[in-house]
């Protein structure tokens, strides 16, 4: 087995993963030993994650006092953010913030911005629903850890309600979708409803992943543990808890966590991959290789899979192999800027500045092509 294949994949959504429509058969929660000398750290409470400052709500009420439809209110929420925030509403995949923090610093990931929008809508009496967006598997490499990212958005339902001075009228038979990612808005991916508790677990999961990358292991454990408590059926958190146990050689606990994650969601490919790696490390090569081969076949048609492999090979300075994966990604989807950027980096390492500049320009053009200023769609 190649060294580059022994990388542990951390499932990490800035918006995270599946909340199944049907509950899996009941299985006793795994009895996991707390890592030696670990102390639970103080983290945000669920209420703190969604809480809005009083001064913010007063400003919001004043800003929207003349609006009388769901669409106007939704649009008003965004104009309010841009007018009263830092005038730079932007998506940053690395920043997971509470609602109050997101308002103070609008450069946040879509999970944080969706939490902020949900809290604003809830304050105004709008019925909001979190949704998981079923995007293709997409990885980002951060300090040697492959992060599998996901995406969520927010749906405002078209139901009438009473709000203080009168009735707010909604557009019937329509939903207003608030989505902070331009690619998601354009592609119109399938969505699945998410509960508020699951989104809370996603928040904890993201914070735990950041702590793990930064080697703040007690804090990472505190967040992952909290995620499994607030939403016990959230598969991703159990899988990531397994990653942490594996880091400290608690192999039995790691295996229990991976298997429980798969019990909750058999399609949790990251947990499958990490379980396979654990099999390889514990002399169960046949079982591990079988899982890895199956996952590889499933992912061959996903350009982001090849971009992830290319990035991993690039980090290990296997430039020829990296080039092969970036070219494969381009062949599968010529409009992705990531494949051109990967090609540019490889050619630069080889001293081919002409090809490097060519692909860097192409990457820039593709990126600009997919950018949009809109932040709301209807469905």
C-alpha positions in Angstrom: 0.0 0.0 0.0 1.4 3.4 -1.0 2.2 5.8 1.8 0.0 8.4 0.2 -2.9 6.1 0.5 -2.6 5.9 4.3 -4.0 9.3 4.8 -6.9 9.6 7.2 -9.9 11.5 5.7 -11.8 13.8 8.0 -15.4 14.3 7.0 -16.0 18.0 7.6 -18.8 20.1 6.3 -19.1 23.7 6.6 -22.5 22.9 6.4 -22.4 19.3 6.8 -24.0 16.1 6.1 -27.0 13.8 5.8 -30.0 13.9 8.0 -31.9 10.8 6.8 -35.6 11.0 6.2 -36.1 7.6 7.9 -34.4 6.6 11.2 -32.1 3.6 11.2 -32.9 0.6 13.4 -32.0 1.3 17.0 -28.6 0.3 18.1 -27.0 0.9 21.5 -24.7 3.9 21.6 -21.1 2.8 21.6 -19.4 2.9 25.0 -16.3 4.9 24.2 -13.5 5.4 26.7 -12.6 9.1 27.2 -9.0 9.6 26.1 -6.6 9.7 29.0 -6.0 13.1 30.6 -8.6 14.7 28.3 -10.7 17.4 30.0 -13.9 18.6 28.4 -13.5 22.3 27.4 -16.1 25.0 27.6 -17.8 25.5 24.2 -20.8 27.4 22.9 -24.2 26.3 24.0 -26.9 25.7 21.4 -28.7 28.9 22.5 -25.5 30.9 22.1 -25.0 29.6 18.6 -28.3 31.1 17.4 -28.6 34.1 19.7 -28.9 37.6 18.3 -27.8 40.7 20.1 -30.6 43.0 21.3 -29.1 46.0 19.4 -29.1 43.9 16.2 -32.8 42.9 16.5 -33.8 46.6 17.2 -31.9 47.6 14.0 -33.6 44.8 12.1 -37.1 45.7 13.2 -36.5 49.3 12.2 -35.0 48.4 8.9 -38.0 46.1 7.9 -40.9 48.0 9.5 -42.6 48.7 6.1 -42.1 45.2 4.5 -45.2 43.1 4.1 -44.2 40.0 2.0 -41.9 37.1 2.5 -39.9 38.0 -0.6 -39.5 41.6 0.5 -38.5 40.5 4.0 -36.0 38.0 2.7 -34.5 40.6 0.4 -34.6 43.1 3.3 -32.6 40.7 5.5 -29.8 40.8 3.0 -29.9 44.6 2.5 -29.9 44.9 6.3 -26.8 42.7 6.6 -25.0 44.7 3.9 -26.1 48.1 5.3 -25.4 47.4 9.0 -22.6 44.8 8.8 -19.1 45.3 7.4 -20.3 45.7 3.8 -18.5 42.6 2.7 -20.9 39.7 2.8 -18.7 36.8 1.6 -18.3 33.1 1.8 -15.2 31.8 3.7 -15.2 28.0 3.9 -12.9 28.1 7.0 -14.8 30.3 9.3 -17.5 28.8 11.5 -19.2 31.5 13.6 -22.3 31.9 15.8 -25.1 34.1 14.5 -23.9 37.1 16.5 -20.3 36.6 15.4 -21.4 36.2 11.7 -23.2 39.5 11.9 -20.1 41.3 13.3 -17.9 39.6 10.6 -19.9 38.7 7.5 -16.9 36.8 6.1 -18.1 33.3 7.2 -19.0 29.9 5.7 -22.4 29.1 4.5 -23.3 27.1 7.7 -22.6 30.2 9.8 -24.4 32.6 7.4 -27.4 30.2 7.2 -27.5 30.1 11.0 -27.5 33.9 11.0 -30.3 34.1 8.4 -32.3 31.5 10.3 -32.1 33.5 13.5 -33.0 36.7 11.7 -36.0 35.0 10.0 -37.1 33.4 13.3 -37.0 36.8 15.0 -39.3 38.2 12.3 -41.7 35.3 12.7 -40.9 33.6 9.4 -41.0 29.8 9.3 -37.5 28.8 8.1 -36.2 25.3 7.3 -32.6 24.3 7.0 -31.8 22.1 4.0 -28.9 19.9 3.2 -27.8 20.4 -0.5 -26.7 17.1 -2.1 -23.6 18.3 -3.8 -20.9 15.9 -5.2 -18.2 14.9 -2.8 -15.7 17.7 -2.6 -12.4 17.8 -0.7 -10.1 20.5 0.5 -6.6 19.9 1.8 -5.7 21.7 5.0 -2.4 21.2 6.8 -2.2 17.6 5.5 -5.8 16.7 6.3 -8.3 16.0 3.5 -11.6 17.7 4.5 -14.8 16.6 2.8 -17.1 19.6 2.6 -20.8 19.8 2.3 -23.4 22.6 1.9 -26.7 23.7 3.4 -29.1 26.5 2.5 -32.3 27.9 4.1 -35.9 27.7 2.9 -38.6 30.2 3.9 -42.0 28.6 3.7 -45.0 30.3 2.0 -47.4 30.2 5.0 -49.3 33.3 6.4 -48.6 34.3 10.0 -49.5 37.1 12.4 -46.7 39.5 13.4 -47.5 42.1 16.0 -49.2 44.9 14.0 -50.8 42.8 11.2 -50.6 39.9 8.8 -47.6 39.2 6.6 -48.6 37.7 3.3 -46.4 35.1 1.5 -46.3 34.0 -2.0 -48.5 30.8 -2.1 -47.1 27.5 -3.5 -43.6 28.9 -3.5 -40.6 28.8 -1.3 -37.9 31.4 -1.0 -34.5 29.8 -0.9 -31.6 31.6 0.7 -28.3 30.2 -0.5 -24.9 31.7 0.0 -23.1 29.6 -2.7 -23.4 30.6 -6.3 -22.6 27.2 -7.7 -25.3 25.6 -5.6 -27.8 28.2 -6.7 -27.0 27.5 -10.4 -27.0 23.7 -10.2 -30.2 23.3 -8.3 -29.1 20.2 -6.4 -31.5 17.9 -4.6 -32.2 19.0 -1.0 -33.1 17.2 2.3 -34.6 18.8 5.4 -32.3 19.3 8.4 -33.4 19.8 12.0 -32.1 22.6 14.1 -30.4 20.1 16.3 -28.6 18.6 13.4 -27.4 22.0 12.3 -26.2 22.6 15.8 -24.2 19.3 15.6 -22.8 20.5 12.2 -21.6 23.7 14.0 -19.8 21.6 16.7 -18.4 19.3 14.0 -16.9 22.1 12.1 -15.4 23.7 15.2 -14.0 20.3 16.2 -12.4 19.7 12.8 -10.7 23.1 13.0 -9.4 22.3 16.5 -8.2 18.9 15.3 -6.2 20.5 12.5 -4.7 23.0 14.9 -3.8 20.1 17.3 -6.1 21.4 20.0 -7.1 17.8 20.8 -9.1 18.4 24.0 -11.1 21.1 22.3 -11.7 18.9 19.3 -12.9 16.1 21.5 -15.2 18.5 23.4 -16.8 19.6 20.1 -17.2 16.2 18.5 -18.6 14.8 21.8 -21.1 17.6 22.0 -22.2 16.9 18.4 -23.0 13.3 19.2 -24.9 14.4 22.3 -27.1 17.1 20.6 -27.8 15.0 17.5 -27.0 11.3 18.3 -28.1 10.3 14.7 -25.6 12.6 13.0 -23.3 10.1 11.4 -20.5 12.5 10.5 -19.8 13.4 14.1 -19.3 9.8 15.1 -17.0 9.3 12.1 -14.9 12.3 13.1 -14.8 11.2 16.7 -13.3 8.0 15.3 -10.6 10.0 13.6 -9.7 11.6 16.9 -9.5 8.2 18.7 -7.4 6.9 15.9 -4.9 9.8 16.4 -4.3 8.7 20.0 -4.2 4.9 19.1 -7.5 4.1 20.7 -8.1 1.6 17.9 -11.0 -0.2 19.4 -12.9 3.0 20.2 -12.1 4.3 16.7 -13.5 1.1 15.1 -16.7 1.4 17.2 -17.2 5.0 16.2 -16.7 4.3 12.5 -19.1 1.3 12.6 -21.7 3.4 14.5 -21.4 6.1 11.9 -22.0 3.6 9.2 -25.0 2.1 11.1 -26.5 5.6 11.0 -25.6 6.3 7.3 -24.3 3.4 5.2 -23.4 5.9 2.5 -20.9 7.8 4.8 -18.0 7.1 2.4 -15.5 8.9 4.6 -16.3 6.7 7.6 -16.0 3.7 5.2 -12.6 4.9 4.0 -11.3 5.5 7.5 -12.5 2.1 8.6 -10.7 0.6 5.7 -7.5 2.3 6.7 -7.9 1.0 10.2 -8.3 -2.5 8.8 -5.0 -2.1 7.0 -3.3 -1.0 10.1 -4.6 -3.9 12.1 -3.6 -6.7 9.7 -7.0 -7.0 8.0 -5.7 -6.1 4.6 -8.3 -8.0 2.6 -11.2 -6.3 4.2 -9.5 -2.9 4.0 -8.5 -3.3 0.3 -12.1 -4.4 -0.6 -13.6 -1.3 0.8 -11.0 1.0 -0.8 -11.4 -0.6 -4.2 -15.2 -0.2 -4.0 -14.9 3.5 -3.0 -12.4 4.1 -5.8 -14.8 2.7 -8.4 -17.7 4.8 -7.1 -15.7 8.0 -7.2 -14.0 7.6 -10.6 -16.6 9.7 -12.4 -16.3 12.5 -9.8 -13.8 15.2 -11.0 -13.4 16.5 -7.4 -12.1 13.0 -6.4 -9.3 13.3 -8.9 -8.6 16.9 -7.8 -8.3 15.6 -4.3 -5.9 12.8 -5.3 -4.0 15.2 -7.4 -3.6 17.6 -4.5 -2.4 14.7 -2.3 0.2 13.6 -4.8 1.3 17.2 -5.3 1.9 17.6 -1.5 4.1 14.5 -1.6 5.9 15.8 -4.7 4.7 13.0 -7.0 4.1 15.5 -9.8 3.6 13.1 -12.7 0.8 11.3 -10.8 -0.7 14.7 -9.7 -0.7 15.8 -13.4 -2.5 12.6 -14.4 -5.3 13.3 -11.8 -5.7 16.9 -12.7 -6.0 16.1 -16.4 -8.6 13.4 -15.6 -10.6 16.0 -13.6 -10.4 18.4 -16.5 -11.6 15.7 -18.9 -14.6 14.9 -16.7 -15.5 18.6 -16.2 -13.7 21.2 -18.3 -15.3 24.2 -16.5 -13.7 23.5 -13.0 -11.1 26.1 -12.1 -9.5 23.7 -9.6 -8.1 21.4 -12.3 -6.5 24.3 -14.2 -5.0 25.6 -10.9 -3.6 22.1 -10.2 -2.1 21.8 -13.6 -0.5 25.3 -13.2 1.1 24.3 -10.0 2.6 21.1 -11.5 4.0 22.9 -14.6 5.4 25.6 -12.3 7.3 23.0 -10.3 8.7 21.6 -13.6 9.8 25.0 -14.7 7.4 25.2 -17.6 6.3 28.8 -16.9 4.4 29.0 -20.3 2.1 26.2 -19.4 1.8 27.4 -15.8 0.7 30.9 -16.9 -1.7 29.4 -19.4 -3.5 27.2 -16.9 -3.4 29.9 -14.2 -5.2 32.3 -16.6 -7.7 29.6 -17.4 -8.3 29.0 -13.7 -9.0 32.7 -13.2 -11.4 32.8 -16.1 -13.3 29.8 -14.9 -13.5 31.1 -11.4 -14.9 34.5 -12.5 -17.4 32.7 -14.7 -18.9 30.9 -11.7 -19.1 33.9 -9.5 -22.4 35.8 -9.0 -23.6 38.5 -6.8 -27.1 37.0 -6.3 -27.7 35.4 -2.9 -31.3 34.2 -3.3 -33.3 32.0 -5.7 -36.9 30.8 -5.8 -38.2 27.3 -6.3 
